[in-house]
Amino acid sequence: MADKNQEIGGTHFPFPFTPYSIQIDFMTVLYQVLEDGKIGIFESPTGTGKSLSLICGALSWLRDFEEKKRQEEARLLKTGTAPSNDGKDQPPCISSSRQETPDTLGPTGEPDWVTQFVQKKEERDLVDRLKKEQIRRKKREERLQQLRHNTQLKYAAKRERQEEEETERLLRLSRDILAAGTEAEPLEQLASGEEELVLSEYESDEEKGAPNGLDEDEDDLEEEHVTKIYYCSRTHSQLAQFVHEVQKSPFGKDTRLVSLGSRQNLCINQDVKNLGSVQLINDRCMELQRSRHESKSRAEDQEPKRRRRAPQAACPFYSHRHLQLLQDQVLLEVKDIEQLVSLGKEAGACPYYGSRFAIPAAQVVVLPYQMLLHTATRQAAGIRLQGQVVIIDEAHNLIDTITGIHSTEVSGSQLCQAHSQLLQYMERYRKRLKAKNLMYIKQILYLLEKFVTVLGGNIKQNPNTQSLSQTGTELKTINDFLFQSQIDNINLFKVRRYCEKSMVSRKLFGFTERYGEVLAPAREQPRLTGFQHFLQSLQPGVTEAPTAPVEEGEARVPRPASPLMHIEGFLEALTTANQDGRVMLSRQGTLSQSSLKFLLLNPAVPFAQVVKECRAVVIAGGTMQPVSDFREQLLTCAGVEAERLVEFSCGHVIPPDNILPLVLCSGPSNQQLEFTYLKRELPQMMDETGRILCNLCNVVPGGVICFFPSYEYQRQVHAHWDKSGLLARLAVRKKIFQEPKRANQVEQVLTEYSRCIQCHGQAGGMVNGALLLSVVGGKMSEGINFSDDLGRCVVMVGLPYPNIKSPELQEKMAYLDHTLPRTPGQAPPGKALVENLCMKAVNQSIGRAIRHQKDFASIVLLDQRYARPPILAKLPAWIRDRVEVKATFGPAFAALRKFHHEKSGLS
C-alpha cells in the first residue's frame, strides 16, 4: 500500500492511503491542539479510521517538534562551543553593544557583571546538559544500529544466559551437598524458611532519607525522558489493535514504541506467575528485588553477624546486562505485549522491567489508561507526565473508570479474617518483632476491631453466624465515619505507608499458607477493590462487563490473597479529602455479608494532576456524546479554563442514506411504547415488543440485535414470549440467540450467530438470518463489531436508565447538585447525570452496526420518550441528523421495508 503524503496548511501528514476529508480535519485539529498545549475532546465514529488519524496526526506533530528541538539544540551548541578560555565568549542572548562600568546596577539591583555571570553560568549548564543528552542519544542510536544489522548479538546474549544458568545450578548443587553434612544451628528456633515471615525492622521516612530506588546498574539504564506520546485505551486487545495499526502506518519502521502492562501480564518467572493473584505477584516480585539489593549490601558489608539469616533468592530474570539488551530490542521495533513477552523469554530478561527502562527513550508509550490514572501505579511504572502528551482513546467511560479504580469495598468476613490472622501472627512472633512493628500491628488490629464494631458486629465472634440487629445502608462523609468508628486519632497516612513498606500483608499471607486458614471465609463472591478489578481485567482474553452479573465458577479463581491486602486499599481510600468521597455502611443480616465501601464522588481530583503536568491531553472516542459530563465533571472541576478546551466532532464516512434511525412511539396494535419501570413488565408491553420484532424479522435480512435494559428484563420477556408462542413465531424467520451471562461463553455464541447468518444467507429458505437478544452495558454492547450482515438492524427496547434508588447514585446526584452550578432552563446536574448515563449506554449499543464506509443498517428506538428534544440532542450528530419520529407503526414499517429492499438489492 503506497503512502499518500498529505500537505495541509504547511504540515506534512504521511498516510497509508488517501485519507477521508474528515480524517484530514481530525489530524489538522489534533496537530494544533498538541502544538498549542490544549485539552481536546475528539469524537470520530467507529469506521471512520480514528486510530489511524490519531497515529498519523500525533506522530506528525512529534516529528516536527523533534526537528525544531534538534535545530534549537544545534544552534545552542554552536554558540556554546565558541572559545571560552579567555572569558570573552558572548552567548546570543547577551547584548555586547553597550559598554558599561563593572559596577553599573542592573534592573534587579545586582551589579551588571553579577547578572551576566549568572546568565553565562545558566547557559553553560544548559549547553553541558545538551552535550550529555547528545552523547547518550548517540550511544543509544549506535546500539540500536548494531542490533539492527548484527543478529549474532541476540544469540550471544542467549548463549551467555544459558551458561550462567548452568553455573548457578552447579553452585546450588554444591551448597545442598555441603548443607546436608552440617547440623542446624542450636540457637535457631524457627522452622526452615520461617525466618522470612518475620517483619524486618521498620524505619519511617522521618527516620531515614527516602531511598533512591536505583542502584548503579539501574542508573545506567535510566535516561533523560524525551518528549513522548502516552497512548491509553481500556483493554489489552484494544491496545494490541492500536500497536498493529502503528506497525502498518508510515511511521511503523522509525517509531520507538513501548507497550506497558502489569506484572501479571509480563512476568516470565513461572514460580511468581503461579501465585495467580495480582497482588501476590506484585508483592513477590518486589520482595525478590529487595532480596537482590540486600544480598548486594551483604556482600559489601564484611562485618560478622551474630545470627545470619538464610539468603533469599533473587529473580534470575533481573540482570543489568540482559535488561540493557532487552531495552534496546524493545525500542528497535514496534511490538505488542505478546511479542514483548516472547522477546523477554528469548533474551532471559524480565519484560516488565525491560519495558519500564525503555520508557525514557520511547517516543510512544502504549498502556491501559487505568495504569496512567492511578497515581501509585503511574509512579511505580516510572511514568513522568511533565511536558508530555497523553491520548486517552475509547474514553466514553473515562469518568466511571476513574471512579471505579479509586473506589473499594471490604466485607465483614474479610475484616474478621484479617484481625484473627494478624493477632495470631503477632502472638507467634511477638518476641522477635521490634517495638515499631508491634506498635503498627496493634494500630491495625485496633482499626479492624473498630470497623467491625461500626458495622454492629463483634470481632471475637464468627462473622458467618453473627446476626446484626440493624440492617440497611448508611452513607457517611469520611470525617463522620472516622469519628463514629473512633479512629480519628490514628494517622492513617503513616499506617498506610507502614503497610506498603513493611509488606505486612505479604508476610501474613506466607504465615497463613504455612499454618492454614485461621478463619474460614463464607462462600461469597470475593470483593475486590476497583483497582484490583482493573488489574485482573488486564489478562489477555478476559473482557469485563460492568453491569453483567458474575456467576460462580465462571473462570479459574486466582489464589486468594490475604484479606489484609484488600483492607489496605480501603485504608488508602480513607485518606481522600473529606468532601470528595463517601463511606457506605451496608448491613446485610450477618456480619460476613455486610461491608464497608468507599465511593469516590469527585473523579476530577486524580485527573487534575494529569491535566496539570501534561503539555496536552486528548480524550477521544467513537461515541463521546453527551460531552457535557467530560466538560463539567472532569475538566472544569480539574481546573481547565474554557479557552484551553477544544471540542471536535466529525460525521461518518457512510453516505447519509445508508442509515435509517427511527423512533417508534407505538406498536402494530397501537399500544403506546413507554418502557418505564412501572409499565415495562405489563404483558401487553412484552407482547407488543414481540410483535414489532416479528414484523422486523420479516423484512430485515441477516442479523438483528435487540438490546434490553437489563439481564433480568431480558429473561422475563424471553419467558413470556415462550409461554405466549411469540418465540416460536420469531424462530420461523430468525434463529434466536441470547447473550450469555458467562464471559467465557460469549465467543462461542458469537461464532454460532455469525455462522448461522452466513449459512442461511447462502442456503435460502424460510429462516433468513438470526436474532440476538442482548443487554445494554453487557458483553455485546461494547467492543464487538456487528458489521455488514451481522447487524443490519439494531433495536433498543426502552431507555436504560440506571437504578435511581441506588444509594451510590443518589449520593452522586446530591454531590453534583451541590457542587456544580445550575444552568437556567436546563435540568439540575444530578438529573442530567442520570440522563447522560442512560444515553451513553444507548449510544454505545447502537454504534455496533455501522463499521465501515459501505455498511448500512437501520436503528429502531422503541420508546416514545426518545422523541423528546433533550433526549434526541444526546444522540451522536451523524445519527441525530437522520432520525425520523414515527407516531404509528404502519409508516415506520413501510420505511424499514423500503430501506432494506433497496439496500439489499444494491449489495
JOLINNOR-V70041 format. One record per run of one state. SS is the DSSP state (~ for helix, > for strand, _ for the rest). FROM is the first residue (numbers start at 1). TO is the last residue. If there is no record, write none. Layout:
[[SS;FROM;TO] [SS;FROM;TO]]
This chain:
[[_;1;3] [>;4;8] [_;9;10] [>;11;15] [_;16;20] [~;21;36] [_;37;38] [>;39;43] [_;44;49] [~;50;80] [_;81;104] [>;105;105] [_;106;110] [>;111;111] [~;112;149] [_;150;151] [~;152;180] [_;181;193] [~;194;197] [_;198;215] [~;216;221] [_;222;228] [>;229;233] [_;234;235] [~;236;248] [_;249;256] [>;257;259] [_;260;262] [~;263;266] [_;267;269] [~;270;273] [_;274;277] [~;278;300] [_;301;319] [~;320;332] [_;333;336] [~;337;347] [_;348;350] [~;351;358] [_;359;363] [>;364;368] [~;369;373] [_;374;374] [~;375;380] [_;381;388] [>;389;392] [_;393;394] [~;395;405] [_;406;407] [>;408;411] [~;412;429] [_;430;434] [~;435;455] [_;456;466] [>;467;467] [_;468;471] [>;472;477] [~;478;485] [_;486;491] [~;492;502] [_;503;503] [~;504;515] [_;516;529] [~;530;537] [_;538;562] [~;563;573] [_;574;577] [~;578;580] [>;581;587] [_;588;589] [>;590;590] [_;591;594] [>;595;600] [_;601;603] [~;604;613] [_;614;615] [>;616;621] [_;622;627] [~;628;636] [_;637;641] [~;642;644] [>;645;649] [_;650;655] [~;656;658] [>;659;664] [_;665;665] [>;666;666] [_;667;671] [>;672;672] [_;673;682] [~;683;699] [_;700;701] [>;702;708] [_;709;710] [~;711;724] [_;725;725] [~;726;733] [_;734;734] [>;735;738] [_;739;742] [~;743;763] [_;764;768] [>;769;775] [_;776;787] [~;788;791] [_;792;792] [>;793;797] [_;798;806] [~;807;819] [_;820;828] [~;829;846] [_;847;856] [>;857;862] [_;863;863] [~;864;867] [_;868;868] [~;869;872] [_;873;876] [~;877;880] [_;881;883] [>;884;886] [_;887;888] [~;889;906] [_;907;907]]
